[in-house]
Amino acid sequence: MRIDIPLPCPSCGGKMYSVNYEATLKILKDRTWHVCKECKFSRNVEDFKKTLCCA
Ligand SMILES: [Zn+2]
């Protein structure tokens, strides 16, 4: 599932969307990634949130 997000790509400034990967094992958390439509830059949202709270 892809959801457009209003954040610009930090690499090229292009539009991004978020992708949710469901964990196949119950012990693993579902993960969400932000992916750029233009240059395919991607980042893990959990890591992104950590950088926000520590900035
Ligand atoms: Zn980009």
mmCIF file of the protein (N, C-alpha, C, O) and its ligand, coordinates in Angstrom:
data_MODEL
# 
_entry.id   MODEL 
# 
loop_
_entity.id 
_entity.type 
_entity.pdbx_number_of_molecules 
1 polymer     1 
2 non-polymer 1 
# 
_entity_poly.entity_id                      1 
_entity_poly.type                           'polypeptide(L)' 
_entity_poly.nstd_linkage                   no 
_entity_poly.nstd_monomer                   no 
_entity_poly.pdbx_seq_one_letter_code       MRIDIPLPCPSCGGKMYSVNYEATLKILKDRTWHVCKECKFSRNVEDFKKTLCCA 
_entity_poly.pdbx_seq_one_letter_code_can   MRIDIPLPCPSCGGKMYSVNYEATLKILKDRTWHVCKECKFSRNVEDFKKTLCCA 
_entity_poly.pdbx_strand_id                 A 
# 
loop_
_entity_poly_seq.entity_id 
_entity_poly_seq.num 
_entity_poly_seq.mon_id 
_entity_poly_seq.hetero 
1 1  MET n 
1 2  ARG n 
1 3  ILE n 
1 4  ASP n 
1 5  ILE n 
1 6  PRO n 
1 7  LEU n 
1 8  PRO n 
1 9  CYS n 
1 10 PRO n 
1 11 SER n 
1 12 CYS n 
1 13 GLY n 
1 14 GLY n 
1 15 LYS n 
1 16 MET n 
1 17 TYR n 
1 18 SER n 
1 19 VAL n 
1 20 ASN n 
1 21 TYR n 
1 22 GLU n 
1 23 ALA n 
1 24 THR n 
1 25 LEU n 
1 26 LYS n 
1 27 ILE n 
1 28 LEU n 
1 29 LYS n 
1 30 ASP n 
1 31 ARG n 
1 32 THR n 
1 33 TRP n 
1 34 HIS n 
1 35 VAL n 
1 36 CYS n 
1 37 LYS n 
1 38 GLU n 
1 39 CYS n 
1 40 LYS n 
1 41 PHE n 
1 42 SER n 
1 43 ARG n 
1 44 ASN n 
1 45 VAL n 
1 46 GLU n 
1 47 ASP n 
1 48 PHE n 
1 49 LYS n 
1 50 LYS n 
1 51 THR n 
1 52 LEU n 
1 53 CYS n 
1 54 CYS n 
1 55 ALA n 
# 
loop_
_struct_asym.id 
_struct_asym.entity_id 
A 1 
B 2 
# 
loop_
_chem_comp.id 
_chem_comp.type 
_chem_comp.mon_nstd_flag 
ALA 'L-peptide linking' y 
ARG 'L-peptide linking' y 
ASN 'L-peptide linking' y 
ASP 'L-peptide linking' y 
CYS 'L-peptide linking' y 
GLU 'L-peptide linking' y 
GLY 'peptide linking'   y 
HIS 'L-peptide linking' y 
ILE 'L-peptide linking' y 
LEU 'L-peptide linking' y 
LYS 'L-peptide linking' y 
MET 'L-peptide linking' y 
PHE 'L-peptide linking' y 
PRO 'L-peptide linking' y 
SER 'L-peptide linking' y 
THR 'L-peptide linking' y 
TRP 'L-peptide linking' y 
TYR 'L-peptide linking' y 
VAL 'L-peptide linking' y 
ZN  non-polymer         . 
# 
_pdbx_entity_nonpoly.entity_id   2 
_pdbx_entity_nonpoly.name        ? 
_pdbx_entity_nonpoly.comp_id     ZN 
# 
_pdbx_nonpoly_scheme.asym_id         B 
_pdbx_nonpoly_scheme.entity_id       2 
_pdbx_nonpoly_scheme.mon_id          ZN 
_pdbx_nonpoly_scheme.ndb_seq_num     1 
_pdbx_nonpoly_scheme.pdb_seq_num     101 
_pdbx_nonpoly_scheme.auth_seq_num    101 
_pdbx_nonpoly_scheme.pdb_mon_id      ZN 
_pdbx_nonpoly_scheme.auth_mon_id     ZN 
_pdbx_nonpoly_scheme.pdb_strand_id   A 
_pdbx_nonpoly_scheme.pdb_ins_code    . 
# 
loop_
_atom_site.group_PDB 
_atom_site.id 
_atom_site.type_symbol 
_atom_site.label_atom_id 
_atom_site.label_alt_id 
_atom_site.label_comp_id 
_atom_site.label_asym_id 
_atom_site.label_entity_id 
_atom_site.label_seq_id 
_atom_site.pdbx_PDB_ins_code 
_atom_site.Cartn_x 
_atom_site.Cartn_y 
_atom_site.Cartn_z 
_atom_site.occupancy 
_atom_site.B_iso_or_equiv 
_atom_site.pdbx_formal_charge 
_atom_site.auth_seq_id 
_atom_site.auth_comp_id 
_atom_site.auth_asym_id 
_atom_site.auth_atom_id 
_atom_site.pdbx_PDB_model_num 
ATOM   1   N  N  . MET A 1 1  ? 0.846  -1.196  0.000  1.00 0.00 ? 1   MET A N  1 
ATOM   2   C  CA . MET A 1 1  ? 0.000  0.000   0.000  1.00 0.00 ? 1   MET A CA 1 
ATOM   3   C  C  . MET A 1 1  ? 0.880  1.245   0.000  1.00 0.00 ? 1   MET A C  1 
ATOM   4   O  O  . MET A 1 1  ? 1.820  1.351   0.788  1.00 0.00 ? 1   MET A O  1 
ATOM   5   N  N  . ARG A 1 2  ? 0.568  2.188   -0.894 1.00 0.00 ? 2   ARG A N  1 
ATOM   6   C  CA . ARG A 1 2  ? 1.351  3.416   -0.991 1.00 0.00 ? 2   ARG A CA 1 
ATOM   7   C  C  . ARG A 1 2  ? 0.497  4.616   -0.616 1.00 0.00 ? 2   ARG A C  1 
ATOM   8   O  O  . ARG A 1 2  ? -0.636 4.757   -1.075 1.00 0.00 ? 2   ARG A O  1 
ATOM   9   N  N  . ILE A 1 3  ? 1.058  5.477   0.226  1.00 0.00 ? 3   ILE A N  1 
ATOM   10  C  CA . ILE A 1 3  ? 0.345  6.683   0.638  1.00 0.00 ? 3   ILE A CA 1 
ATOM   11  C  C  . ILE A 1 3  ? 1.235  7.884   0.370  1.00 0.00 ? 3   ILE A C  1 
ATOM   12  O  O  . ILE A 1 3  ? 2.357  7.953   0.873  1.00 0.00 ? 3   ILE A O  1 
ATOM   13  N  N  . ASP A 1 4  ? 0.746  8.823   -0.413 1.00 0.00 ? 4   ASP A N  1 
ATOM   14  C  CA . ASP A 1 4  ? 1.519  10.038  -0.663 1.00 0.00 ? 4   ASP A CA 1 
ATOM   15  C  C  . ASP A 1 4  ? 1.685  10.827  0.629  1.00 0.00 ? 4   ASP A C  1 
ATOM   16  O  O  . ASP A 1 4  ? 0.754  10.933  1.427  1.00 0.00 ? 4   ASP A O  1 
ATOM   17  N  N  . ILE A 1 5  ? 2.870  11.376  0.827  1.00 0.00 ? 5   ILE A N  1 
ATOM   18  C  CA . ILE A 1 5  ? 3.129  12.180  2.018  1.00 0.00 ? 5   ILE A CA 1 
ATOM   19  C  C  . ILE A 1 5  ? 3.602  13.567  1.587  1.00 0.00 ? 5   ILE A C  1 
ATOM   20  O  O  . ILE A 1 5  ? 4.215  13.711  0.529  1.00 0.00 ? 5   ILE A O  1 
ATOM   21  N  N  . PRO A 1 6  ? 3.323  14.581  2.396  1.00 0.00 ? 6   PRO A N  1 
ATOM   22  C  CA . PRO A 1 6  ? 3.630  15.966  2.024  1.00 0.00 ? 6   PRO A CA 1 
ATOM   23  C  C  . PRO A 1 6  ? 5.055  16.393  2.336  1.00 0.00 ? 6   PRO A C  1 
ATOM   24  O  O  . PRO A 1 6  ? 5.327  17.587  2.467  1.00 0.00 ? 6   PRO A O  1 
ATOM   25  N  N  . LEU A 1 7  ? 5.970  15.434  2.458  1.00 0.00 ? 7   LEU A N  1 
ATOM   26  C  CA . LEU A 1 7  ? 7.351  15.777  2.751  1.00 0.00 ? 7   LEU A CA 1 
ATOM   27  C  C  . LEU A 1 7  ? 8.196  15.674  1.490  1.00 0.00 ? 7   LEU A C  1 
ATOM   28  O  O  . LEU A 1 7  ? 8.071  14.705  0.741  1.00 0.00 ? 7   LEU A O  1 
ATOM   29  N  N  . PRO A 1 8  ? 9.056  16.661  1.245  1.00 0.00 ? 8   PRO A N  1 
ATOM   30  C  CA . PRO A 1 8  ? 9.939  16.586  0.082  1.00 0.00 ? 8   PRO A CA 1 
ATOM   31  C  C  . PRO A 1 8  ? 11.100 15.639  0.339  1.00 0.00 ? 8   PRO A C  1 
ATOM   32  O  O  . PRO A 1 8  ? 11.537 15.452  1.475  1.00 0.00 ? 8   PRO A O  1 
ATOM   33  N  N  . CYS A 1 9  ? 11.586 15.047  -0.741 1.00 0.00 ? 9   CYS A N  1 
ATOM   34  C  CA . CYS A 1 9  ? 12.743 14.168  -0.642 1.00 0.00 ? 9   CYS A CA 1 
ATOM   35  C  C  . CYS A 1 9  ? 13.967 14.970  -0.199 1.00 0.00 ? 9   CYS A C  1 
ATOM   36  O  O  . CYS A 1 9  ? 14.244 16.016  -0.786 1.00 0.00 ? 9   CYS A O  1 
ATOM   37  N  N  . PRO A 1 10 ? 14.708 14.518  0.814  1.00 0.00 ? 10  PRO A N  1 
ATOM   38  C  CA . PRO A 1 10 ? 15.902 15.230  1.277  1.00 0.00 ? 10  PRO A CA 1 
ATOM   39  C  C  . PRO A 1 10 ? 17.044 15.160  0.281  1.00 0.00 ? 10  PRO A C  1 
ATOM   40  O  O  . PRO A 1 10 ? 18.014 15.911  0.386  1.00 0.00 ? 10  PRO A O  1 
ATOM   41  N  N  . SER A 1 11 ? 16.933 14.273  -0.672 1.00 0.00 ? 11  SER A N  1 
ATOM   42  C  CA . SER A 1 11 ? 18.003 14.105  -1.641 1.00 0.00 ? 11  SER A CA 1 
ATOM   43  C  C  . SER A 1 11 ? 17.784 14.976  -2.878 1.00 0.00 ? 11  SER A C  1 
ATOM   44  O  O  . SER A 1 11 ? 18.707 15.663  -3.315 1.00 0.00 ? 11  SER A O  1 
ATOM   45  N  N  . CYS A 1 12 ? 16.559 14.960  -3.457 1.00 0.00 ? 12  CYS A N  1 
ATOM   46  C  CA . CYS A 1 12 ? 16.317 15.685  -4.701 1.00 0.00 ? 12  CYS A CA 1 
ATOM   47  C  C  . CYS A 1 12 ? 15.144 16.655  -4.610 1.00 0.00 ? 12  CYS A C  1 
ATOM   48  O  O  . CYS A 1 12 ? 14.902 17.410  -5.551 1.00 0.00 ? 12  CYS A O  1 
ATOM   49  N  N  . GLY A 1 13 ? 14.402 16.650  -3.482 1.00 0.00 ? 13  GLY A N  1 
ATOM   50  C  CA . GLY A 1 13 ? 13.271 17.561  -3.337 1.00 0.00 ? 13  GLY A CA 1 
ATOM   51  C  C  . GLY A 1 13 ? 12.010 17.079  -4.018 1.00 0.00 ? 13  GLY A C  1 
ATOM   52  O  O  . GLY A 1 13 ? 11.028 17.817  -4.095 1.00 0.00 ? 13  GLY A O  1 
ATOM   53  N  N  . GLY A 1 14 ? 12.019 15.850  -4.515 1.00 0.00 ? 14  GLY A N  1 
ATOM   54  C  CA . GLY A 1 14 ? 10.857 15.308  -5.213 1.00 0.00 ? 14  GLY A CA 1 
ATOM   55  C  C  . GLY A 1 14 ? 9.774  14.826  -4.259 1.00 0.00 ? 14  GLY A C  1 
ATOM   56  O  O  . GLY A 1 14 ? 9.935  14.856  -3.039 1.00 0.00 ? 14  GLY A O  1 
ATOM   57  N  N  . LYS A 1 15 ? 8.670  14.383  -4.845 1.00 0.00 ? 15  LYS A N  1 
ATOM   58  C  CA . LYS A 1 15 ? 7.554  13.896  -4.035 1.00 0.00 ? 15  LYS A CA 1 
ATOM   59  C  C  . LYS A 1 15 ? 7.856  12.509  -3.490 1.00 0.00 ? 15  LYS A C  1 
ATOM   60  O  O  . LYS A 1 15 ? 8.537  11.705  -4.127 1.00 0.00 ? 15  LYS A O  1 
ATOM   61  N  N  . MET A 1 16 ? 7.338  12.248  -2.301 1.00 0.00 ? 16  MET A N  1 
ATOM   62  C  CA . MET A 1 16 ? 7.580  10.959  -1.662 1.00 0.00 ? 16  MET A CA 1 
ATOM   63  C  C  . MET A 1 16 ? 6.277  10.275  -1.308 1.00 0.00 ? 16  MET A C  1 
ATOM   64  O  O  . MET A 1 16 ? 5.228  10.912  -1.214 1.00 0.00 ? 16  MET A O  1 
ATOM   65  N  N  . TYR A 1 17 ? 6.355  8.985   -1.115 1.00 0.00 ? 17  TYR A N  1 
ATOM   66  C  CA . TYR A 1 17 ? 5.218  8.236   -0.600 1.00 0.00 ? 17  TYR A CA 1 
ATOM   67  C  C  . TYR A 1 17 ? 5.702  7.302   0.489  1.00 0.00 ? 17  TYR A C  1 
ATOM   68  O  O  . TYR A 1 17 ? 6.892  6.999   0.576  1.00 0.00 ? 17  TYR A O  1 
ATOM   69  N  N  . SER A 1 18 ? 4.781  6.849   1.315  1.00 0.00 ? 18  SER A N  1 
ATOM   70  C  CA . SER A 1 18 ? 5.169  5.904   2.355  1.00 0.00 ? 18  SER A CA 1 
ATOM   71  C  C  . SER A 1 18 ? 4.662  4.520   1.996  1.00 0.00 ? 18  SER A C  1 
ATOM   72  O  O  . SER A 1 18 ? 3.586  4.365   1.418  1.00 0.00 ? 18  SER A O  1 
ATOM   73  N  N  . VAL A 1 19 ? 5.449  3.524   2.346  1.00 0.00 ? 19  VAL A N  1 
ATOM   74  C  CA . VAL A 1 19 ? 5.118  2.135   2.069  1.00 0.00 ? 19  VAL A CA 1 
ATOM   75  C  C  . VAL A 1 19 ? 5.155  1.369   3.377  1.00 0.00 ? 19  VAL A C  1 
ATOM   76  O  O  . VAL A 1 19 ? 6.089  1.508   4.166  1.00 0.00 ? 19  VAL A O  1 
ATOM   77  N  N  . ASN A 1 20 ? 4.140  0.568   3.598  1.00 0.00 ? 20  ASN A N  1 
ATOM   78  C  CA . ASN A 1 20 ? 4.099  -0.231  4.810  1.00 0.00 ? 20  ASN A CA 1 
ATOM   79  C  C  . ASN A 1 20 ? 4.363  -1.690  4.471  1.00 0.00 ? 20  ASN A C  1 
ATOM   80  O  O  . ASN A 1 20 ? 3.682  -2.283  3.635  1.00 0.00 ? 20  ASN A O  1 
ATOM   81  N  N  . TYR A 1 21 ? 5.354  -2.251  5.128  1.00 0.00 ? 21  TYR A N  1 
ATOM   82  C  CA . TYR A 1 21 ? 5.646  -3.668  4.967  1.00 0.00 ? 21  TYR A CA 1 
ATOM   83  C  C  . TYR A 1 21 ? 5.148  -4.414  6.194  1.00 0.00 ? 21  TYR A C  1 
ATOM   84  O  O  . TYR A 1 21 ? 5.597  -4.162  7.312  1.00 0.00 ? 21  TYR A O  1 
ATOM   85  N  N  . GLU A 1 22 ? 4.229  -5.321  5.980  1.00 0.00 ? 22  GLU A N  1 
ATOM   86  C  CA . GLU A 1 22 ? 3.750  -6.114  7.100  1.00 0.00 ? 22  GLU A CA 1 
ATOM   87  C  C  . GLU A 1 22 ? 4.775  -7.176  7.443  1.00 0.00 ? 22  GLU A C  1 
ATOM   88  O  O  . GLU A 1 22 ? 5.315  -7.855  6.569  1.00 0.00 ? 22  GLU A O  1 
ATOM   89  N  N  . ALA A 1 23 ? 5.027  -7.302  8.732  1.00 0.00 ? 23  ALA A N  1 
ATOM   90  C  CA . ALA A 1 23 ? 5.977  -8.312  9.179  1.00 0.00 ? 23  ALA A CA 1 
ATOM   91  C  C  . ALA A 1 23 ? 5.386  -9.697  8.977  1.00 0.00 ? 23  ALA A C  1 
ATOM   92  O  O  . ALA A 1 23 ? 4.216  -9.942  9.270  1.00 0.00 ? 23  ALA A O  1 
ATOM   93  N  N  . THR A 1 24 ? 6.210  -10.586 8.478  1.00 0.00 ? 24  THR A N  1 
ATOM   94  C  CA . THR A 1 24 ? 5.725  -11.942 8.246  1.00 0.00 ? 24  THR A CA 1 
ATOM   95  C  C  . THR A 1 24 ? 5.778  -12.774 9.522  1.00 0.00 ? 24  THR A C  1 
ATOM   96  O  O  . THR A 1 24 ? 5.072  -13.773 9.659  1.00 0.00 ? 24  THR A O  1 
ATOM   97  N  N  . LEU A 1 25 ? 6.622  -12.346 10.448 1.00 0.00 ? 25  LEU A N  1 
ATOM   98  C  CA . LEU A 1 25 ? 6.690  -13.024 11.740 1.00 0.00 ? 25  LEU A CA 1 
ATOM   99  C  C  . LEU A 1 25 ? 6.085  -12.120 12.806 1.00 0.00 ? 25  LEU A C  1 
ATOM   100 O  O  . LEU A 1 25 ? 6.294  -10.907 12.785 1.00 0.00 ? 25  LEU A O  1 
ATOM   101 N  N  . LYS A 1 26 ? 5.357  -12.689 13.713 1.00 0.00 ? 26  LYS A N  1 
ATOM   102 C  CA . LYS A 1 26 ? 4.663  -11.875 14.716 1.00 0.00 ? 26  LYS A CA 1 
ATOM   103 C  C  . LYS A 1 26 ? 5.627  -11.190 15.681 1.00 0.00 ? 26  LYS A C  1 
ATOM   104 O  O  . LYS A 1 26 ? 5.280  -10.183 16.298 1.00 0.00 ? 26  LYS A O  1 
ATOM   105 N  N  . ILE A 1 27 ? 6.828  -11.732 15.810 1.00 0.00 ? 27  ILE A N  1 
ATOM   106 C  CA . ILE A 1 27 ? 7.783  -11.123 16.735 1.00 0.00 ? 27  ILE A CA 1 
ATOM   107 C  C  . ILE A 1 27 ? 8.386  -9.846  16.149 1.00 0.00 ? 27  ILE A C  1 
ATOM   108 O  O  . ILE A 1 27 ? 8.999  -9.057  16.867 1.00 0.00 ? 27  ILE A O  1 
ATOM   109 N  N  . LEU A 1 28 ? 8.208  -9.649  14.838 1.00 0.00 ? 28  LEU A N  1 
ATOM   110 C  CA . LEU A 1 28 ? 8.750  -8.456  14.202 1.00 0.00 ? 28  LEU A CA 1 
ATOM   111 C  C  . LEU A 1 28 ? 7.668  -7.397  14.050 1.00 0.00 ? 28  LEU A C  1 
ATOM   112 O  O  . LEU A 1 28 ? 6.501  -7.708  13.813 1.00 0.00 ? 28  LEU A O  1 
ATOM   113 N  N  . LYS A 1 29 ? 8.074  -6.150  14.188 1.00 0.00 ? 29  LYS A N  1 
ATOM   114 C  CA . LYS A 1 29 ? 7.133  -5.052  14.007 1.00 0.00 ? 29  LYS A CA 1 
ATOM   115 C  C  . LYS A 1 29 ? 6.935  -4.771  12.522 1.00 0.00 ? 29  LYS A C  1 
ATOM   116 O  O  . LYS A 1 29 ? 7.838  -4.982  11.712 1.00 0.00 ? 29  LYS A O  1 
ATOM   117 N  N  . ASP A 1 30 ? 5.746  -4.292  12.179 1.00 0.00 ? 30  ASP A N  1 
ATOM   118 C  CA . ASP A 1 30 ? 5.544  -3.763  10.831 1.00 0.00 ? 30  ASP A CA 1 
ATOM   119 C  C  . ASP A 1 30 ? 6.451  -2.555  10.652 1.00 0.00 ? 30  ASP A C  1 
ATOM   120 O  O  . ASP A 1 30 ? 6.704  -1.806  11.595 1.00 0.00 ? 30  ASP A O  1 
ATOM   121 N  N  . ARG A 1 31 ? 6.933  -2.380  9.438  1.00 0.00 ? 31  ARG A N  1 
ATOM   122 C  CA . ARG A 1 31 ? 7.839  -1.262  9.188  1.00 0.00 ? 31  ARG A CA 1 
ATOM   123 C  C  . ARG A 1 31 ? 7.288  -0.369  8.084  1.00 0.00 ? 31  ARG A C  1 
ATOM   124 O  O  . ARG A 1 31 ? 6.690  -0.828  7.111  1.00 0.00 ? 31  ARG A O  1 
ATOM   125 N  N  . THR A 1 32 ? 7.512  0.909   8.276  1.00 0.00 ? 32  THR A N  1 
ATOM   126 C  CA . THR A 1 32 ? 7.077  1.873   7.277  1.00 0.00 ? 32  THR A CA 1 
ATOM   127 C  C  . THR A 1 32 ? 8.291  2.587   6.714  1.00 0.00 ? 32  THR A C  1 
ATOM   128 O  O  . THR A 1 32 ? 9.193  2.985   7.451  1.00 0.00 ? 32  THR A O  1 
ATOM   129 N  N  . TRP A 1 33 ? 8.303  2.745   5.388  1.00 0.00 ? 33  TRP A N  1 
ATOM   130 C  CA . TRP A 1 33 ? 9.402  3.402   4.720  1.00 0.00 ? 33  TRP A CA 1 
ATOM   131 C  C  . TRP A 1 33 ? 8.890  4.591   3.935  1.00 0.00 ? 33  TRP A C  1 
ATOM   132 O  O  . TRP A 1 33 ? 7.776  4.560   3.412  1.00 0.00 ? 33  TRP A O  1 
ATOM   133 N  N  . HIS A 1 34 ? 9.683  5.625   3.849  1.00 0.00 ? 34  HIS A N  1 
ATOM   134 C  CA . HIS A 1 34 ? 9.407  6.743   2.951  1.00 0.00 ? 34  HIS A CA 1 
ATOM   135 C  C  . HIS A 1 34 ? 10.253 6.533   1.701  1.00 0.00 ? 34  HIS A C  1 
ATOM   136 O  O  . HIS A 1 34 ? 11.462 6.317   1.793  1.00 0.00 ? 34  HIS A O  1 
ATOM   137 N  N  . VAL A 1 35 ? 9.621  6.599   0.540  1.00 0.00 ? 35  VAL A N  1 
ATOM   138 C  CA . VAL A 1 35 ? 10.332 6.369   -0.714 1.00 0.00 ? 35  VAL A CA 1 
ATOM   139 C  C  . VAL A 1 35 ? 10.081 7.532   -1.662 1.00 0.00 ? 35  VAL A C  1 
ATOM   140 O  O  . VAL A 1 35 ? 8.949  7.993   -1.812 1.00 0.00 ? 35  VAL A O  1 
ATOM   141 N  N  . CYS A 1 36 ? 11.154 8.001   -2.304 1.00 0.00 ? 36  CYS A N  1 
ATOM   142 C  CA . CYS A 1 36 ? 11.036 9.099   -3.267 1.00 0.00 ? 36  CYS A CA 1 
ATOM   143 C  C  . CYS A 1 36 ? 10.584 8.553   -4.622 1.00 0.00 ? 36  CYS A C  1 
ATOM   144 O  O  . CYS A 1 36 ? 11.080 7.529   -5.090 1.00 0.00 ? 36  CYS A O  1 
ATOM   145 N  N  . LYS A 1 37 ? 9.618  9.267   -5.252 1.00 0.00 ? 37  LYS A N  1 
ATOM   146 C  CA . LYS A 1 37 ? 9.149  8.847   -6.574 1.00 0.00 ? 37  LYS A CA 1 
ATOM   147 C  C  . LYS A 1 37 ? 10.176 9.165   -7.653 1.00 0.00 ? 37  LYS A C  1 
ATOM   148 O  O  . LYS A 1 37 ? 10.174 8.548   -8.718 1.00 0.00 ? 37  LYS A O  1 
ATOM   149 N  N  . GLU A 1 38 ? 11.047 10.121  -7.382 1.00 0.00 ? 38  GLU A N  1 
ATOM   150 C  CA . GLU A 1 38 ? 11.953 10.618  -8.417 1.00 0.00 ? 38  GLU A CA 1 
ATOM   151 C  C  . GLU A 1 38 ? 13.273 9.841   -8.441 1.00 0.00 ? 38  GLU A C  1 
ATOM   152 O  O  . GLU A 1 38 ? 13.691 9.340   -9.485 1.00 0.00 ? 38  GLU A O  1 
ATOM   153 N  N  . CYS A 1 39 ? 13.923 9.750   -7.275 1.00 0.00 ? 39  CYS A N  1 
ATOM   154 C  CA . CYS A 1 39 ? 15.279 9.184   -7.269 1.00 0.00 ? 39  CYS A CA 1 
ATOM   155 C  C  . CYS A 1 39 ? 15.366 7.875   -6.485 1.00 0.00 ? 39  CYS A C  1 
ATOM   156 O  O  . CYS A 1 39 ? 16.442 7.292   -6.352 1.00 0.00 ? 39  CYS A O  1 
ATOM   157 N  N  . LYS A 1 40 ? 14.210 7.416   -5.962 1.00 0.00 ? 40  LYS A N  1 
ATOM   158 C  CA . LYS A 1 40 ? 14.147 6.144   -5.228 1.00 0.00 ? 40  LYS A CA 1 
ATOM   159 C  C  . LYS A 1 40 ? 14.889 6.181   -3.904 1.00 0.00 ? 40  LYS A C  1 
ATOM   160 O  O  . LYS A 1 40 ? 15.201 5.140   -3.327 1.00 0.00 ? 40  LYS A O  1 
ATOM   161 N  N  . PHE A 1 41 ? 15.173 7.404   -3.421 1.00 0.00 ? 41  PHE A N  1 
ATOM   162 C  CA . PHE A 1 41 ? 15.706 7.514   -2.063 1.00 0.00 ? 41  PHE A CA 1 
ATOM   163 C  C  . PHE A 1 41 ? 14.693 6.885   -1.106 1.00 0.00 ? 41  PHE A C  1 
ATOM   164 O  O  . PHE A 1 41 ? 13.485 7.036   -1.292 1.00 0.00 ? 41  PHE A O  1 
ATOM   165 N  N  . SER A 1 42 ? 15.180 6.184   -0.092 1.00 0.00 ? 42  SER A N  1 
ATOM   166 C  CA . SER A 1 42 ? 14.260 5.613   0.885  1.00 0.00 ? 42  SER A CA 1 
ATOM   167 C  C  . SER A 1 42 ? 14.850 5.711   2.279  1.00 0.00 ? 42  SER A C  1 
ATOM   168 O  O  . SER A 1 42 ? 16.067 5.697   2.462  1.00 0.00 ? 42  SER A O  1 
ATOM   169 N  N  . ARG A 1 43 ? 13.974 5.810   3.245  1.00 0.00 ? 43  ARG A N  1 
ATOM   170 C  CA . ARG A 1 43 ? 14.435 5.854   4.627  1.00 0.00 ? 43  ARG A CA 1 
ATOM   171 C  C  . ARG A 1 43 ? 13.420 5.135   5.511  1.00 0.00 ? 43  ARG A C  1 
ATOM   172 O  O  . ARG A 1 43 ? 12.223 5.104   5.227  1.00 0.00 ? 43  ARG A O  1 
ATOM   173 N  N  . ASN A 1 44 ? 13.932 4.569   6.572  1.00 0.00 ? 44  ASN A N  1 
ATOM   174 C  CA . ASN A 1 44 ? 13.111 3.906   7.565  1.00 0.00 ? 44  ASN A CA 1 
ATOM   175 C  C  . ASN A 1 44 ? 12.475 4.966   8.458  1.00 0.00 ? 44  ASN A C  1 
ATOM   176 O  O  . ASN A 1 44 ? 13.173 5.826   8.994  1.00 0.00 ? 44  ASN A O  1 
ATOM   177 N  N  . VAL A 1 45 ? 11.170 4.909   8.619  1.00 0.00 ? 45  VAL A N  1 
ATOM   178 C  CA . VAL A 1 45 ? 10.474 5.956   9.372  1.00 0.00 ? 45  VAL A CA 1 
ATOM   179 C  C  . VAL A 1 45 ? 10.875 5.957   10.842 1.00 0.00 ? 45  VAL A C  1 
ATOM   180 O  O  . VAL A 1 45 ? 10.929 7.014   11.471 1.00 0.00 ? 45  VAL A O  1 
ATOM   181 N  N  . GLU A 1 46 ? 11.157 4.781   11.389 1.00 0.00 ? 46  GLU A N  1 
ATOM   182 C  CA . GLU A 1 46 ? 11.581 4.728   12.791 1.00 0.00 ? 46  GLU A CA 1 
ATOM   183 C  C  . GLU A 1 46 ? 12.885 5.504   12.982 1.00 0.00 ? 46  GLU A C  1 
ATOM   184 O  O  . GLU A 1 46 ? 13.023 6.265   13.940 1.00 0.00 ? 46  GLU A O  1 
ATOM   185 N  N  . ASP A 1 47 ? 13.835 5.310   12.074 1.00 0.00 ? 47  ASP A N  1 
ATOM   186 C  CA . ASP A 1 47 ? 15.096 6.040   12.158 1.00 0.00 ? 47  ASP A CA 1 
ATOM   187 C  C  . ASP A 1 47 ? 14.871 7.530   11.952 1.00 0.00 ? 47  ASP A C  1 
ATOM   188 O  O  . ASP A 1 47 ? 15.502 8.358   12.608 1.00 0.00 ? 47  ASP A O  1 
ATOM   189 N  N  . PHE A 1 48 ? 13.960 7.868   11.026 1.00 0.00 ? 48  PHE A N  1 
ATOM   190 C  CA . PHE A 1 48 ? 13.652 9.262   10.748 1.00 0.00 ? 48  PHE A CA 1 
ATOM   191 C  C  . PHE A 1 48 ? 13.097 9.948   11.988 1.00 0.00 ? 48  PHE A C  1 
ATOM   192 O  O  . PHE A 1 48 ? 13.477 11.079  12.291 1.00 0.00 ? 48  PHE A O  1 
ATOM   193 N  N  . LYS A 1 49 ? 12.209 9.281   12.703 1.00 0.00 ? 49  LYS A N  1 
ATOM   194 C  CA . LYS A 1 49 ? 11.614 9.856   13.916 1.00 0.00 ? 49  LYS A CA 1 
ATOM   195 C  C  . LYS A 1 49 ? 12.682 10.078  14.984 1.00 0.00 ? 49  LYS A C  1 
ATOM   196 O  O  . LYS A 1 49 ? 12.633 11.062  15.723 1.00 0.00 ? 49  LYS A O  1 
ATOM   197 N  N  . LYS A 1 50 ? 13.638 9.169   15.062 1.00 0.00 ? 50  LYS A N  1 
ATOM   198 C  CA . LYS A 1 50 ? 14.713 9.328   16.037 1.00 0.00 ? 50  LYS A CA 1 
ATOM   199 C  C  . LYS A 1 50 ? 15.525 10.581  15.751 1.00 0.00 ? 50  LYS A C  1 
ATOM   200 O  O  . LYS A 1 50 ? 15.905 11.302  16.673 1.00 0.00 ? 50  LYS A O  1 
ATOM   201 N  N  . THR A 1 51 ? 15.792 10.844  14.471 1.00 0.00 ? 51  THR A N  1 
ATOM   202 C  CA . THR A 1 51 ? 16.575 12.028  14.147 1.00 0.00 ? 51  THR A CA 1 
ATOM   203 C  C  . THR A 1 51 ? 15.768 13.282  14.447 1.00 0.00 ? 51  THR A C  1 
ATOM   204 O  O  . THR A 1 51 ? 16.339 14.312  14.802 1.00 0.00 ? 51  THR A O  1 
ATOM   205 N  N  . LEU A 1 52 ? 14.433 13.208  14.308 1.00 0.00 ? 52  LEU A N  1 
ATOM   206 C  CA . LEU A 1 52 ? 13.604 14.372  14.608 1.00 0.00 ? 52  LEU A CA 1 
ATOM   207 C  C  . LEU A 1 52 ? 13.638 14.706  16.092 1.00 0.00 ? 52  LEU A C  1 
ATOM   208 O  O  . LEU A 1 52 ? 13.788 15.869  16.464 1.00 0.00 ? 52  LEU A O  1 
ATOM   209 N  N  . CYS A 1 53 ? 13.502 13.700  16.935 1.00 0.00 ? 53  CYS A N  1 
ATOM   210 C  CA . CYS A 1 53 ? 13.401 13.959  18.370 1.00 0.00 ? 53  CYS A CA 1 
ATOM   211 C  C  . CYS A 1 53 ? 14.742 14.364  18.953 1.00 0.00 ? 53  CYS A C  1 
ATOM   212 O  O  . CYS A 1 53 ? 14.795 14.952  20.033 1.00 0.00 ? 53  CYS A O  1 
ATOM   213 N  N  . CYS A 1 54 ? 15.830 14.056  18.251 1.00 0.00 ? 54  CYS A N  1 
ATOM   214 C  CA . CYS A 1 54 ? 17.171 14.363  18.769 1.00 0.00 ? 54  CYS A CA 1 
ATOM   215 C  C  . CYS A 1 54 ? 17.771 15.611  18.129 1.00 0.00 ? 54  CYS A C  1 
ATOM   216 O  O  . CYS A 1 54 ? 18.886 16.004  18.471 1.00 0.00 ? 54  CYS A O  1 
ATOM   217 N  N  . ALA A 1 55 ? 17.043 16.238  17.204 1.00 0.00 ? 55  ALA A N  1 
ATOM   218 C  CA . ALA A 1 55 ? 17.572 17.402  16.520 1.00 0.00 ? 55  ALA A CA 1 
ATOM   219 C  C  . ALA A 1 55 ? 17.582 18.608  17.462 1.00 0.00 ? 55  ALA A C  1 
ATOM   220 O  O  . ALA A 1 55 ? 17.997 19.697  17.066 1.00 0.00 ? 55  ALA A O  1 
HETATM 221 ZN ZN . ZN  B 2 .  ? 14.489 12.044  -4.399 1.00 0.00 2 101 ZN  A ZN 1 
# 
